[in-house]
Amino acid sequence: MVMRRINRTLVYGALIVAAILYLLPVYVVVITSLKSNASVSLAQMWNFPTHASFASLRAAWAQLAPNFGNSFYLAIPATLFSAALGALNGYALTKWKFRGANVLFFVILMGLFIPYQSVLIPLLRVMDSLGLYNSIPGLILVHTVYGIPITTLIFRNFYSLIPDDILEAAKIDGTGYWGIFRHIILPLSMAGFVVAGIWQFTQVWNNFLFAVSLTNPPNQPVTVALVNIAGSQTVQWNVQMASALLVSLPTLVVYIVLGKYFVRGLLAGAVKG
């Protein structure tokens, strides 16, 4: 009993130290964003601001606000579309066996290992020929297609845990392909959708390469606007930190609100090997 308490104390102590080290950059970002530009220096980097100022947050918002709408307009549909297609693929690949299903899954999964840079030039030409270059719908299409491999993997592994007996009983009752998916599979898919949604939303929101390559102002997402602020000639560290804080808030809120469901989805086997 004593050794168990000591081991538990050591584990919790190590976790606390790791959490502190992990949160130190977040602390610096927050306190720097609350300082005036004159009070920002390496010597005072760790000091809490004596007089909190929200001027840097207002300045950052004034520069980022037009692009926030573009990012939400991009991330939400791309997440929903890729998750829906991944659910359909996972359902077909696990519960309706057909010849070549494993080969098809392997081909889909190969999309995870294709670097963005290797497809950038042909992607630009395709988007231009489709009339989708420099548009948010074009970015939605790109991220939806690129999200299909990971969402298919998530839902395939998740649906493999659903007993086949349930589907066989539904088939005996005369329920067809879409009926089974709508009335049986979808109600059981909440954990899978949460895992796929959080993953895909984070990837789409944080993506920079596609955003900067396929769009021009004023159609660029907020990540491009953030880099433009950081690349200005006059370095205002408080404004840059405030900008980074604002850009990270949506994904932070998603993890805070859906975090417990995300963990449940992981434990349910949604991303199991």
C-alpha positions as a Markdown table, in Angstrom:
| # | Residue | x | y | z |
|---|---|---|---|---|
| 1 | Met | 0.0 | 0.0 | 0.0 |
| 2 | Val | 2.8 | 2.4 | 0.9 |
| 3 | Met | 4.7 | 1.7 | -2.3 |
| 4 | Arg | 1.5 | 2.1 | -4.3 |
| 5 | Arg | 1.0 | 5.6 | -2.8 |
| 6 | Ile | 4.6 | 6.5 | -3.5 |
| 7 | Asn | 4.4 | 5.3 | -7.1 |
| 8 | Arg | 1.1 | 7.3 | -7.5 |
| 9 | Thr | 2.7 | 10.4 | -6.0 |
| 10 | Leu | 5.7 | 10.1 | -8.4 |
| 11 | Val | 3.5 | 9.6 | -11.4 |
| 12 | Tyr | 1.3 | 12.6 | -10.5 |
| 13 | Gly | 4.4 | 14.7 | -9.8 |
| 14 | Ala | 5.9 | 13.8 | -13.2 |
| 15 | Leu | 2.6 | 14.6 | -14.9 |
| 16 | Ile | 2.4 | 18.0 | -13.1 |
| 17 | Val | 6.0 | 18.9 | -14.2 |
| 18 | Ala | 5.3 | 17.8 | -17.8 |
| 19 | Ala | 2.1 | 19.9 | -17.8 |
| 20 | Ile | 3.9 | 23.0 | -16.5 |
| 21 | Leu | 6.6 | 22.6 | -19.1 |
| 22 | Tyr | 4.0 | 22.1 | -21.8 |
| 23 | Leu | 2.0 | 25.2 | -20.7 |
| 24 | Leu | 5.0 | 27.6 | -20.4 |
| 25 | Pro | 4.8 | 28.7 | -24.1 |
| 26 | Val | 1.1 | 29.3 | -23.7 |
| 27 | Tyr | 1.7 | 31.4 | -20.6 |
| 28 | Val | 4.3 | 33.5 | -22.5 |
| 29 | Val | 1.8 | 34.0 | -25.4 |
| 30 | Val | -1.0 | 35.1 | -23.1 |
| 31 | Ile | 0.9 | 37.5 | -20.9 |
| 32 | Thr | 2.8 | 39.0 | -23.9 |
| 33 | Ser | -0.5 | 39.6 | -25.7 |
| 34 | Leu | -1.7 | 41.6 | -22.6 |
| 35 | Lys | 1.4 | 43.9 | -22.6 |
| 36 | Ser | 2.1 | 47.1 | -24.5 |
| 37 | Asn | 4.7 | 46.9 | -27.2 |
| 38 | Ala | 7.1 | 49.1 | -25.1 |
| 39 | Ser | 7.0 | 46.7 | -22.2 |
| 40 | Val | 7.9 | 43.6 | -24.3 |
| 41 | Ser | 11.5 | 42.5 | -23.9 |
| 42 | Leu | 13.5 | 39.3 | -23.3 |
| 43 | Ala | 14.3 | 40.6 | -19.8 |
| 44 | Gln | 10.6 | 40.9 | -18.9 |
| 45 | Met | 9.4 | 37.9 | -20.9 |
| 46 | Trp | 8.2 | 36.0 | -17.8 |
| 47 | Asn | 6.9 | 39.0 | -15.9 |
| 48 | Phe | 3.1 | 39.3 | -15.6 |
| 49 | Pro | 1.9 | 42.7 | -17.0 |
| 50 | Thr | 1.5 | 45.4 | -14.4 |
| 51 | His | -1.3 | 47.0 | -16.3 |
| 52 | Ala | -3.1 | 44.6 | -18.6 |
| 53 | Ser | -3.8 | 46.1 | -22.0 |
| 54 | Phe | -6.2 | 44.7 | -24.6 |
| 55 | Ala | -4.9 | 47.1 | -27.4 |
| 56 | Ser | -2.8 | 44.3 | -29.0 |
| 57 | Leu | -5.9 | 42.0 | -29.0 |
| 58 | Arg | -8.0 | 44.7 | -30.7 |
| 59 | Ala | -5.2 | 45.4 | -33.2 |
| 60 | Ala | -4.8 | 41.7 | -34.0 |
| 61 | Trp | -8.6 | 41.3 | -34.4 |
| 62 | Ala | -8.8 | 44.2 | -36.7 |
| 63 | Gln | -6.3 | 42.5 | -39.0 |
| 64 | Leu | -7.6 | 39.0 | -38.7 |
| 65 | Ala | -11.4 | 39.5 | -38.6 |
| 66 | Pro | -12.0 | 39.4 | -42.4 |
| 67 | Asn | -10.1 | 36.1 | -42.6 |
| 68 | Phe | -11.8 | 34.4 | -39.7 |
| 69 | Gly | -15.0 | 34.1 | -41.7 |
| 70 | Asn | -13.1 | 32.5 | -44.5 |
| 71 | Ser | -11.6 | 29.9 | -42.2 |
| 72 | Phe | -15.0 | 29.0 | -40.7 |
| 73 | Tyr | -16.6 | 28.9 | -44.1 |
| 74 | Leu | -13.8 | 26.5 | -45.1 |
| 75 | Ala | -13.3 | 24.3 | -42.0 |
| 76 | Ile | -16.9 | 23.5 | -41.1 |
| 77 | Pro | -18.1 | 22.2 | -44.6 |
| 78 | Ala | -14.8 | 20.4 | -45.3 |
| 79 | Thr | -15.0 | 18.6 | -41.9 |
| 80 | Leu | -18.6 | 17.6 | -42.4 |
| 81 | Phe | -18.1 | 16.4 | -46.0 |
| 82 | Ser | -15.0 | 14.4 | -45.3 |
| 83 | Ala | -16.5 | 12.8 | -42.2 |
| 84 | Ala | -19.7 | 11.9 | -44.1 |
| 85 | Leu | -17.7 | 10.3 | -46.9 |
| 86 | Gly | -15.4 | 8.5 | -44.5 |
| 87 | Ala | -18.5 | 7.1 | -42.7 |
| 88 | Leu | -19.9 | 5.8 | -46.0 |
| 89 | Asn | -16.6 | 4.3 | -47.0 |
| 90 | Gly | -16.0 | 2.7 | -43.6 |
| 91 | Tyr | -19.6 | 1.3 | -43.7 |
| 92 | Ala | -19.1 | -0.2 | -47.1 |
| 93 | Leu | -15.7 | -1.6 | -46.4 |
| 94 | Thr | -16.6 | -3.3 | -43.2 |
| 95 | Lys | -20.3 | -4.3 | -43.3 |
| 96 | Trp | -20.8 | -5.0 | -47.0 |
| 97 | Lys | -17.9 | -7.2 | -48.0 |
| 98 | Phe | -17.1 | -7.3 | -51.8 |
| 99 | Arg | -14.3 | -8.5 | -53.9 |
| 100 | Gly | -11.3 | -6.2 | -53.7 |
| 101 | Ala | -12.5 | -4.3 | -50.6 |
| 102 | Asn | -9.1 | -4.7 | -48.9 |
| 103 | Val | -7.3 | -3.5 | -52.0 |
| 104 | Leu | -9.6 | -0.5 | -52.3 |
| 105 | Phe | -9.0 | 0.3 | -48.7 |
| 106 | Phe | -5.3 | 0.1 | -49.2 |
| 107 | Val | -5.5 | 2.5 | -52.2 |
| 108 | Ile | -7.6 | 5.0 | -50.2 |
| 109 | Leu | -5.1 | 4.7 | -47.3 |
| 110 | Met | -2.2 | 5.5 | -49.5 |
| 111 | Gly | -3.6 | 9.1 | -49.7 |
| 112 | Leu | -2.3 | 9.6 | -46.1 |
| 113 | Phe | 1.3 | 9.2 | -47.3 |
| 114 | Ile | 1.2 | 11.7 | -50.3 |
| 115 | Pro | 2.9 | 14.9 | -49.3 |
| 116 | Tyr | 1.1 | 18.1 | -50.0 |
| 117 | Gln | 4.1 | 19.5 | -51.9 |
| 118 | Ser | 4.2 | 16.6 | -54.4 |
| 119 | Val | 0.7 | 17.4 | -55.7 |
| 120 | Leu | 0.8 | 21.2 | -55.5 |
| 121 | Ile | 1.5 | 22.0 | -59.1 |
| 122 | Pro | -1.0 | 19.5 | -60.7 |
| 123 | Leu | -3.5 | 20.6 | -58.0 |
| 124 | Leu | -3.2 | 24.2 | -59.1 |
| 125 | Arg | -3.8 | 23.3 | -62.7 |
| 126 | Val | -6.8 | 21.2 | -61.8 |
| 127 | Met | -8.3 | 23.9 | -59.6 |
| 128 | Asp | -7.7 | 26.5 | -62.3 |
| 129 | Ser | -9.3 | 24.3 | -65.0 |
| 130 | Leu | -12.4 | 23.7 | -62.8 |
| 131 | Gly | -12.7 | 27.5 | -62.1 |
| 132 | Leu | -12.2 | 26.9 | -58.4 |
| 133 | Tyr | -8.8 | 28.6 | -58.0 |
| 134 | Asn | -8.8 | 31.5 | -55.6 |
| 135 | Ser | -12.1 | 30.4 | -54.0 |
| 136 | Ile | -13.1 | 28.9 | -50.6 |
| 137 | Pro | -15.2 | 26.2 | -52.4 |
| 138 | Gly | -12.0 | 25.1 | -54.1 |
| 139 | Leu | -10.3 | 24.8 | -50.7 |
| 140 | Ile | -13.3 | 22.9 | -49.4 |
| 141 | Leu | -13.0 | 20.4 | -52.2 |
| 142 | Val | -9.3 | 19.9 | -51.7 |
| 143 | His | -9.5 | 19.4 | -47.9 |
| 144 | Thr | -12.5 | 17.1 | -48.3 |
| 145 | Val | -10.6 | 14.9 | -50.7 |
| 146 | Tyr | -7.5 | 14.9 | -48.6 |
| 147 | Gly | -9.5 | 14.1 | -45.5 |
| 148 | Ile | -11.1 | 11.0 | -47.0 |
| 149 | Pro | -8.2 | 8.6 | -46.2 |
| 150 | Ile | -8.0 | 9.4 | -42.5 |
| 151 | Thr | -11.8 | 9.5 | -41.9 |
| 152 | Thr | -12.2 | 6.3 | -43.8 |
| 153 | Leu | -9.6 | 4.7 | -41.5 |
| 154 | Ile | -11.3 | 6.0 | -38.4 |
| 155 | Phe | -14.7 | 4.8 | -39.4 |
| 156 | Arg | -13.6 | 1.5 | -40.8 |
| 157 | Asn | -11.9 | 0.6 | -37.5 |
| 158 | Phe | -14.9 | 2.0 | -35.5 |
| 159 | Tyr | -17.5 | 0.1 | -37.5 |
| 160 | Ser | -15.5 | -3.2 | -37.2 |
| 161 | Leu | -16.5 | -3.2 | -33.6 |
| 162 | Ile | -20.2 | -3.2 | -34.3 |
| 163 | Pro | -21.5 | -6.8 | -34.2 |
| 164 | Asp | -22.6 | -8.2 | -37.6 |
| 165 | Asp | -25.5 | -9.9 | -36.0 |
| 166 | Ile | -27.3 | -6.6 | -35.6 |
| 167 | Leu | -27.0 | -6.0 | -39.4 |
| 168 | Glu | -28.0 | -9.6 | -40.2 |
| 169 | Ala | -31.2 | -9.2 | -38.1 |
| 170 | Ala | -32.0 | -6.0 | -39.9 |
| 171 | Lys | -31.5 | -7.7 | -43.3 |
| 172 | Ile | -33.9 | -10.4 | -42.3 |
| 173 | Asp | -36.5 | -7.8 | -41.4 |
| 174 | Gly | -36.1 | -6.4 | -45.0 |
| 175 | Thr | -34.0 | -3.4 | -44.2 |
| 176 | Gly | -31.7 | -2.5 | -47.1 |
| 177 | Tyr | -28.3 | -0.9 | -47.5 |
| 178 | Trp | -29.3 | 2.7 | -46.8 |
| 179 | Gly | -31.9 | 1.8 | -44.2 |
| 180 | Ile | -29.3 | -0.1 | -42.1 |
| 181 | Phe | -26.9 | 2.9 | -42.4 |
| 182 | Arg | -29.5 | 5.4 | -41.4 |
| 183 | His | -31.3 | 3.6 | -38.6 |
| 184 | Ile | -28.5 | 1.4 | -37.2 |
| 185 | Ile | -25.1 | 2.6 | -38.1 |
| 186 | Leu | -25.5 | 6.4 | -37.8 |
| 187 | Pro | -27.0 | 6.3 | -34.3 |
| 188 | Leu | -24.0 | 4.3 | -33.2 |
| 189 | Ser | -21.5 | 6.6 | -34.9 |
| 190 | Met | -21.4 | 9.6 | -32.6 |
| 191 | Ala | -18.0 | 8.7 | -31.1 |
| 192 | Gly | -16.6 | 8.1 | -34.6 |
| 193 | Phe | -17.9 | 11.4 | -35.9 |
| 194 | Val | -16.5 | 13.3 | -32.9 |
| 195 | Val | -13.0 | 11.8 | -33.4 |
| 196 | Ala | -13.0 | 12.4 | -37.2 |
| 197 | Gly | -14.5 | 15.8 | -36.8 |
| 198 | Ile | -12.0 | 17.1 | -34.2 |
| 199 | Trp | -9.1 | 15.7 | -36.2 |
| 200 | Gln | -10.3 | 17.0 | -39.5 |
| 201 | Phe | -11.3 | 20.4 | -38.2 |
| 202 | Thr | -7.9 | 20.9 | -36.6 |
| 203 | Gln | -6.1 | 19.9 | -39.8 |
| 204 | Val | -8.2 | 22.1 | -42.0 |
| 205 | Trp | -8.1 | 25.1 | -39.7 |
| 206 | Asn | -4.3 | 24.9 | -39.2 |
| 207 | Asn | -3.4 | 24.2 | -42.8 |
| 208 | Phe | -1.2 | 26.9 | -44.5 |
| 209 | Leu | 0.2 | 25.4 | -47.7 |
| 210 | Phe | -3.0 | 24.9 | -49.6 |
| 211 | Ala | -4.4 | 28.2 | -48.3 |
| 212 | Val | -1.5 | 30.3 | -49.4 |
| 213 | Ser | -1.1 | 28.4 | -52.8 |
| 214 | Leu | -4.7 | 28.2 | -53.9 |
| 215 | Thr | -6.1 | 31.6 | -52.7 |
| 216 | Asn | -5.3 | 35.3 | -52.9 |
| 217 | Pro | -6.6 | 38.1 | -50.8 |
| 218 | Pro | -9.4 | 38.6 | -49.7 |
| 219 | Asn | -10.2 | 34.9 | -50.0 |
| 220 | Gln | -7.4 | 33.6 | -47.8 |
| 221 | Pro | -8.0 | 31.8 | -44.5 |
| 222 | Val | -6.8 | 33.2 | -41.2 |
| 223 | Thr | -3.6 | 31.2 | -41.1 |
| 224 | Val | -2.3 | 33.1 | -44.1 |
| 225 | Ala | -3.3 | 36.4 | -42.4 |
| 226 | Leu | -1.4 | 35.3 | -39.3 |
| 227 | Val | 1.8 | 34.7 | -41.2 |
| 228 | Asn | 1.4 | 38.0 | -43.0 |
| 229 | Ile | 1.3 | 39.7 | -39.6 |
| 230 | Ala | 4.4 | 37.8 | -38.5 |
| 231 | Gly | 6.2 | 38.8 | -41.7 |
| 232 | Ser | 5.7 | 42.5 | -41.4 |
| 233 | Gln | 8.8 | 44.7 | -41.3 |
| 234 | Thr | 7.9 | 46.2 | -37.9 |
| 235 | Val | 8.0 | 43.5 | -35.2 |
| 236 | Gln | 5.2 | 44.0 | -32.7 |
| 237 | Trp | 5.6 | 41.0 | -30.5 |
| 238 | Asn | 2.5 | 41.7 | -28.5 |
| 239 | Val | 0.3 | 41.9 | -31.6 |
| 240 | Gln | 1.8 | 38.8 | -33.0 |
| 241 | Met | 1.2 | 36.9 | -29.8 |
| 242 | Ala | -2.3 | 38.2 | -29.6 |
| 243 | Ser | -2.9 | 37.1 | -33.2 |
| 244 | Ala | -1.6 | 33.6 | -32.4 |
| 245 | Leu | -3.8 | 33.4 | -29.4 |
| 246 | Leu | -6.9 | 34.4 | -31.4 |
| 247 | Val | -6.2 | 32.0 | -34.2 |
| 248 | Ser | -5.7 | 29.1 | -31.8 |
| 249 | Leu | -9.0 | 29.7 | -29.9 |
| 250 | Pro | -11.4 | 27.9 | -32.2 |
| 251 | Thr | -9.5 | 24.6 | -32.1 |
| 252 | Leu | -9.0 | 25.1 | -28.3 |
| 253 | Val | -12.7 | 25.5 | -27.8 |
| 254 | Val | -13.5 | 22.4 | -29.9 |
| 255 | Tyr | -11.2 | 20.3 | -27.8 |
| 256 | Ile | -12.6 | 21.7 | -24.5 |
| 257 | Val | -16.2 | 21.2 | -25.5 |
| 258 | Leu | -15.7 | 17.8 | -27.2 |
| 259 | Gly | -12.7 | 16.5 | -25.4 |
| 260 | Lys | -14.4 | 13.9 | -23.3 |
| 261 | Tyr | -16.3 | 12.6 | -26.3 |
| 262 | Phe | -12.9 | 12.5 | -28.2 |
| 263 | Val | -11.4 | 10.3 | -25.5 |
| 264 | Arg | -14.5 | 8.1 | -25.5 |
| 265 | Gly | -14.1 | 7.7 | -29.2 |
| 266 | Leu | -10.5 | 6.7 | -28.9 |
| 267 | Leu | -11.3 | 4.2 | -26.2 |
| 268 | Ala | -14.1 | 2.8 | -28.3 |
| 269 | Gly | -11.5 | 1.9 | -30.9 |
| 270 | Ala | -12.2 | 4.7 | -33.4 |
| 271 | Val | -8.5 | 5.1 | -34.2 |
| 272 | Lys | -7.4 | 1.6 | -33.2 |
| 273 | Gly | -4.4 | 0.4 | -35.2 |
